[in-house]
Amino acid sequence: MCSCPSPPEPATPRLTLASGRRRLLVSALLAGGIASWGYAQEISHPASRSDTALFFDFAQLGTQHVLNGLDHLLFLMVVLAGGWRARQLIFVLTSFTFGHAITLVAAASGWLTIEPAIIEPAIAATIVLIGLVDLQHLKHQSGREDQSGRQYQSGGEDQSGHESLGRRALMIFACALVHGLGLASVLTKGLLDPSRVWLSLLGFNLGIEMGQLLAAALAGLVIFAASRVWGPNAALWLRQGVCMTGLFGGTVWFFQRLAGDLG
């Protein structure tokens, strides 16, 4: 009788601690973003809320405000499309965070007042500006890597990289100052309890950062998936497409808002 070898048992997928943590982080960001997206934020009678409840109310308000603000989201996507290494991305996002936090606190506290007729077109202009800068950077980066025969990788920098990084981070910081004024507009409706302004602003800023991290995580997953399916050049095409979308959308918003204010 012929003894046939038994078929091999299917390999059991192994979940490492690092991959488990990554999945947990992505799941938490997605859950928080979905909850905030569907949360109808109404902070009524803030003086009657406990400190903890008030803090999380404003954190949810900040996250919802980011996810519902198409101009802020598009600006963030254009910033992310610039092609950064991990450390560079952290540096740039930190610059963006500090920039909009400064003017957000100043405007919400009443220290700085600028008319929305100026702020709204200026926000649209920042999208166009960073889109142009990133398109030029991606074009230069792609040409440099084609000459060297290397595949496209995110954020490749040469000897001029530090200077380029510094210029772009400074521009993003300046644009973030404008965006902070727009983000503060939601706090000018009598929501702040005068005795706990700083607690509310801290929660609101934290919520904004959670919304931005969620958007950045989703963008990173899309670029990673596209690279795996269509090859490394797909990341470059996606980034260029985002920048072109920023140029078009920012230009349309700029003239719409300018025309609306003039009318």
Residue pairs with C-beta under 8 A, 6 or more apart in sequence:
25 217
26 217
26 221
29 210
29 213
29 214
29 217
30 214
30 217
30 218
32 63
32 210
32 214
33 63
33 67
33 210
33 211
33 214
33 218
35 60
36 60
36 63
36 64
36 67
36 207
36 210
36 211
37 64
37 67
37 68
39 60
39 64
41 57
41 60
41 61
41 64
43 49
43 54
43 57
43 58
43 61
43 191
46 54
46 57
46 191
46 192
46 193
46 196
46 200
47 193
47 195
49 57
49 193
51 196
51 199
54 193
54 196
54 199
54 200
54 203
55 199
55 200
55 202
55 203
56 203
57 203
58 191
58 199
58 200
58 201
58 202
58 203
58 204
58 207
59 203
59 204
59 206
59 207
59 210
60 207
61 186
61 191
61 203
61 204
61 207
62 183
62 203
62 204
62 205
62 206
62 207
62 208
62 209
62 210
62 211
63 207
63 208
63 210
63 211
63 214
64 207
64 211
65 183
65 186
65 207
65 208
65 211
66 72
66 73
66 183
66 207
66 208
66 211
66 212
66 215
67 73
67 211
67 214
67 215
69 182
69 183
71 123
71 124
71 127
71 182
71 249
71 250
71 253
72 123
72 179
72 182
72 183
73 215
74 127
74 245
74 246
74 249
74 250
75 123
75 126
75 127
75 130
75 175
75 179
75 246
76 96
76 212
76 215
76 216
77 215
77 219
77 242
77 245
77 246
78 127
78 130
78 131
78 134
78 242
78 243
78 246
79 92
79 93
79 96
79 130
79 134
79 172
80 89
80 216
80 219
80 220
80 242
81 134
81 138
81 238
81 239
81 240
81 242
81 243
81 246
82 92
82 130
82 133
82 134
82 137
82 138
82 155
82 168
82 239
83 134
83 137
83 138
83 141
83 154
83 155
83 156
83 236
83 239
84 92
84 154
84 155
85 154
85 155
85 156
85 157
88 155
88 157
88 165
89 155
91 165
91 169
92 165
92 168
92 169
92 172
93 212
93 216
95 169
95 170
95 172
95 173
95 176
96 172
96 173
96 176
96 212
97 176
97 209
97 212
98 173
98 176
99 172
99 173
99 174
99 175
99 176
99 177
99 179
99 180
100 176
100 177
100 179
100 180
100 183
100 208
101 180
101 205
102 177
102 180
103 112
103 176
103 177
103 178
103 179
103 180
103 181
103 184
104 180
104 181
104 183
104 184
104 201
104 204
104 205
104 208
105 180
105 201
105 205
106 112
106 180
107 113
107 114
107 180
107 181
107 184
107 185
107 187
107 188
108 184
108 187
108 188
108 192
108 197
108 201
108 204
109 197
109 201
112 181
114 181
116 185
117 261
119 178
119 181
119 182
119 185
120 182
120 257
120 261
121 253
121 254
121 257
121 258
121 261
122 178
123 178
123 179
123 182
123 253
124 250
124 251
124 253
124 254
124 257
125 250
125 254
126 175
126 178
126 179
126 250
127 246
127 247
127 249
127 250
127 253
128 246
128 247
128 250
128 251
128 254
129 171
129 175
130 171
130 172
130 175
130 246
131 243
131 244
131 246
131 247
131 250
132 247
133 168
133 171
134 239
134 243
135 240
135 243
135 244
135 247
137 164
137 168
138 236
138 239
138 240
138 243
141 152
141 156
142 152
142 236
144 156
144 158
145 151
145 152
145 153
145 156
150 156
151 232
152 232
152 233
152 235
152 236
153 232
154 223
154 235
157 164
157 165
183 208
187 200
187 201
187 204
191 200
192 200
192 201
193 200
222 238
223 234
223 235
223 238
223 239
226 234
226 235
226 238
227 234
227 235
